[in-house]
Amino acid sequence: MAENLNSEFWRSIDELKLQLQSMHRIERLHRLNEESDKENVVRIEELSRHDVIAKLEDVFLTIVEDLSKDKPPSLKYNSRTSWKNTRFNSAVGIEMIDDISKTEHKFDSIASVGKFATTLRVMAFCYKHLQQDTYATKRDIYYSDVVFFGSQSVVDEIIDNLACMLKVPRHCLHVIAASKGCVAGDLRYKEHDGTYVDCTDKTSGTMVSSHVQGIYDIHSDAKFVLIVEKEASFQRLLDGNVLQKLYPCIVITAKGFPDVNTRMMIRLLWCTLQIPILALVDADPHGIEILSVYKFGSKALSFDAHSLTVPVIKWLGVLPSDINRLSIPHDKRIPLTDRDKSKARDLLERPYIKSQEAWVQEIKAMLSLGYKAEIQALSSVSFEFLTDTYLPVKIKHGRWI
């Protein structure tokens, strides 16, 4: 362990670890008790490729049967845009409830025939790769016919819709997304193809795997994981030798809004290592929303909450209350825009935020202050303040929420 950290620092981390492990056991019992819940929560199931092929064939068969009866075919799945389809479960995050609000793409509707056609095209693409037992990226699908799909976002949405429709993880469709996240620190593992990965790179980190579900043989002596919102802050920490100063630890970033692979990686680290996971985000509404996605999940991917959310994550900083407490210079404070204020008020209305009293107080404090601050603002105190003082002191004294 780093020589400049005293026993109080590690005692604080160890106490949090025991607390979170105890919570995890309670949460597992909580999930078991909910099996008899009246609400039918969507459960994503890991299926073999043969089972997924069979599911796709059932959809194709239904379409053919409808056409043979002169009945316009359609595709239906739980709406991923409606809050009516979700509920907040403190042990899991934002879960999807089955059969409440449906999205339907009809063959005989001008408004939805385009989405019907593109969805069939993506299904056919997935079917081919499942039969061949090969994988494709979302970019591969888009570039297979750029004119037909129109944009990458169309393909991205359809893949998630299809996973929701079949109630399987996206990788079961044999479609993967290129990772954008980076991880560094005391972590070693093997990829699905046997490739050995060592994340102790002290300069720039290692790209998060595109096959997180295939990672195995994980080894780490890390005492905690630190999630960092932005790539610039992640790199700043590595340049400041955070891996040595807070050794042993793991630092990870999604370089902005969290992608699925980075979220799965953090979930895997928690489930495997059972160590505290702390988050460092900007003290602004956007940073708080990013943190909430890691911790509670999102409406759009609520159907796969059980493999993406990590409710035990603690918000280490930057807290809005830190702005005044640390006397961050006024030229480093950024006035809240009308959009920021609207986002903050929207966050306060969300049930999963309301359940976090300390979060509510921090958001209200930010609105009252009228300012936000980025992680980089801490460097205005001193160049090494973030790595030498802010993180060690906050962790030592348990100043997370």
Sequence and secondary structure as in RCSB ss.txt:
>XXXX:A:sequence
MAENLNSEFWRSIDELKLQLQSMHRIERLHRLNEESDKENVVRIEELSRHDVIAKLEDVFLTIVEDLSKDKPPSL
KYNSRTSWKNTRFNSAVGIEMIDDISKTEHKFDSIASVGKFATTLRVMAFCYKHLQQDTYATKRDIYYSDVVFFG
SQSVVDEIIDNLACMLKVPRHCLHVIAASKGCVAGDLRYKEHDGTYVDCTDKTSGTMVSSHVQGIYDIHSDAKFV
LIVEKEASFQRLLDGNVLQKLYPCIVITAKGFPDVNTRMMIRLLWCTLQIPILALVDADPHGIEILSVYKFGSKA
LSFDAHSLTVPVIKWLGVLPSDINRLSIPHDKRIPLTDRDKSKARDLLERPYIKSQEAWVQEIKAMLSLGYKAEI
QALSSVSFEFLTDTYLPVKIKHGRWI
>XXXX:A:secstr
  TTS HHHHHHHHHHHHHHHHHHHHHHHHHHHGGG SS B       HHHHHHHHHHHHHHHHHHHHTT   EE
EEE SS GGGEEEETTTEEEEBTTSSEEEEETT TTTHHHHHHHHHHHHHHHHHHHHT  EEHHHHHHHSHHHH 
SHHHHHHHHHHHHHHHTS GGGGTEE     EEEES EEE TTS EEE   SSS EE  S GGG EEEE   S E
EEES HHHHHHHHHTTHHHHT S EEEE SSS  HHHHHHHHHHHHHH   EEEE  BSHHHHHHHHHHHH  ST
TGGGGGGT  TT EEEE  HHHHHHTT  GGG EE  HHHHHHHHHHHHSHHHHT HHHHHHHHHHHHHTEEB G
GGGGGT TTHIIIIIHHHHHHTT   
